[in-house]
Amino acid sequence: MAFDPDYLSDSSSSNNVRRERRRQEDKRRMAYRRAIEDYRESQSLQATICDFPELLGQTDHHRSQRLY
């Protein structure tokens, strides 16, 4: 069987294309995962802050409404 350099280059270029496509998919997947984690963290923080309305500065607003 003769050595065919064209076959070798086609094979390696298709492997590179597959590898690059996989790398891009992994990057996209990780970006989605980070977005979900950020969203969950912000929801958790929001829930924690809502437990302490005085941290939001709402206490002064409610006091001023009671005086009038």
Secondary structure by P-SEA (a helix, b strand, c coil): ccccaaaaaaaaaaaaaaaaaaaaaaaaaaaaaaaaaaaaaaaaaaaaaaaccccccaaaaaaaaaac
